[in-house]
Amino acid sequence: MQEIDLKKRTKEFALRVIVLANALPKSQTARVLGNQLLRAGTSVGANYRSACRARSIADFISKLGIVVEEADESSYWMELIAESGLMKQGRINQLLQEANELTAIFTSSILTAKNHHSKI
């Protein structure tokens, strides 16, 4: 997948996270979990953009590690939202799948970069 495609995809992910967070009920628990999801979900794209400006392969790998952490954390918050009954699982499934796919894509990118780096 190309850099521009992933920049677009991660931004769309962030926008979808914003919509989901805004659709949560107006309770203290929903507000806390929604804020956590907003922080993690919107940072995936921001950190990926930062990785694209890395100064070295080691810096790129390090920054992609943050992307993986934030995408995986987004999955966690969505799981809690669904399992706590704040939102129906069916309403979260597609976004949760996207978070898991982004986690897998960026994990694979880290492995590829590490493999490439070790051959230099």
Contacts in CASP RR format, 6 or more apart in sequence:
PFRMAT RR
TARGET T0000
AUTHOR 0000-0000-0000
METHOD contacts of the structure
MODEL  1
MQEIDLKKRTKEFALRVIVLANALPKSQTARVLGNQLLRAGTSVGANYRS
ACRARSIADFISKLGIVVEEADESSYWMELIAESGLMKQGRINQLLQEAN
ELTAIFTSSILTAKNHHSKI
1 9 0 8 1.000
1 105 0 8 1.000
3 52 0 8 1.000
6 48 0 8 1.000
6 105 0 8 1.000
7 45 0 8 1.000
7 48 0 8 1.000
7 49 0 8 1.000
7 52 0 8 1.000
9 102 0 8 1.000
10 44 0 8 1.000
10 45 0 8 1.000
10 48 0 8 1.000
10 49 0 8 1.000
10 102 0 8 1.000
11 45 0 8 1.000
13 41 0 8 1.000
13 44 0 8 1.000
13 45 0 8 1.000
13 95 0 8 1.000
13 98 0 8 1.000
13 99 0 8 1.000
13 102 0 8 1.000
14 41 0 8 1.000
14 42 0 8 1.000
14 44 0 8 1.000
14 45 0 8 1.000
16 95 0 8 1.000
16 98 0 8 1.000
17 37 0 8 1.000
17 38 0 8 1.000
17 41 0 8 1.000
17 42 0 8 1.000
17 74 0 8 1.000
17 95 0 8 1.000
18 38 0 8 1.000
18 42 0 8 1.000
20 37 0 8 1.000
20 78 0 8 1.000
20 81 0 8 1.000
20 87 0 8 1.000
20 91 0 8 1.000
20 92 0 8 1.000
20 95 0 8 1.000
21 34 0 8 1.000
21 35 0 8 1.000
21 37 0 8 1.000
21 38 0 8 1.000
23 87 0 8 1.000
23 91 0 8 1.000
24 30 0 8 1.000
24 31 0 8 1.000
24 33 0 8 1.000
24 34 0 8 1.000
24 81 0 8 1.000
24 86 0 8 1.000
24 87 0 8 1.000
25 86 0 8 1.000
27 86 0 8 1.000
29 84 0 8 1.000
29 86 0 8 1.000
30 81 0 8 1.000
30 86 0 8 1.000
33 77 0 8 1.000
33 80 0 8 1.000
33 81 0 8 1.000
33 84 0 8 1.000
33 86 0 8 1.000
34 77 0 8 1.000
34 81 0 8 1.000
36 73 0 8 1.000
36 77 0 8 1.000
37 74 0 8 1.000
37 77 0 8 1.000
37 78 0 8 1.000
37 81 0 8 1.000
40 70 0 8 1.000
40 71 0 8 1.000
40 73 0 8 1.000
40 74 0 8 1.000
40 77 0 8 1.000
41 70 0 8 1.000
41 71 0 8 1.000
41 73 0 8 1.000
41 74 0 8 1.000
41 99 0 8 1.000
43 66 0 8 1.000
43 70 0 8 1.000
44 67 0 8 1.000
44 70 0 8 1.000
44 71 0 8 1.000
44 74 0 8 1.000
44 102 0 8 1.000
45 67 0 8 1.000
47 63 0 8 1.000
47 66 0 8 1.000
47 67 0 8 1.000
47 70 0 8 1.000
48 64 0 8 1.000
48 67 0 8 1.000
48 106 0 8 1.000
50 63 0 8 1.000
50 66 0 8 1.000
51 60 0 8 1.000
51 63 0 8 1.000
51 64 0 8 1.000
51 66 0 8 1.000
51 67 0 8 1.000
54 60 0 8 1.000
54 62 0 8 1.000
54 63 0 8 1.000
57 113 0 8 1.000
57 116 0 8 1.000
57 117 0 8 1.000
57 120 0 8 1.000
58 117 0 8 1.000
60 113 0 8 1.000
61 110 0 8 1.000
61 113 0 8 1.000
61 114 0 8 1.000
61 117 0 8 1.000
64 106 0 8 1.000
64 109 0 8 1.000
64 110 0 8 1.000
64 113 0 8 1.000
65 106 0 8 1.000
65 110 0 8 1.000
67 102 0 8 1.000
67 106 0 8 1.000
68 103 0 8 1.000
68 106 0 8 1.000
68 107 0 8 1.000
68 110 0 8 1.000
71 99 0 8 1.000
71 100 0 8 1.000
71 102 0 8 1.000
71 103 0 8 1.000
71 106 0 8 1.000
72 99 0 8 1.000
72 103 0 8 1.000
74 99 0 8 1.000
75 96 0 8 1.000
75 99 0 8 1.000
75 100 0 8 1.000
75 103 0 8 1.000
78 92 0 8 1.000
78 95 0 8 1.000
78 96 0 8 1.000
78 99 0 8 1.000
79 96 0 8 1.000
81 87 0 8 1.000
81 92 0 8 1.000
82 88 0 8 1.000
82 89 0 8 1.000
82 90 0 8 1.000
82 92 0 8 1.000
82 96 0 8 1.000
END
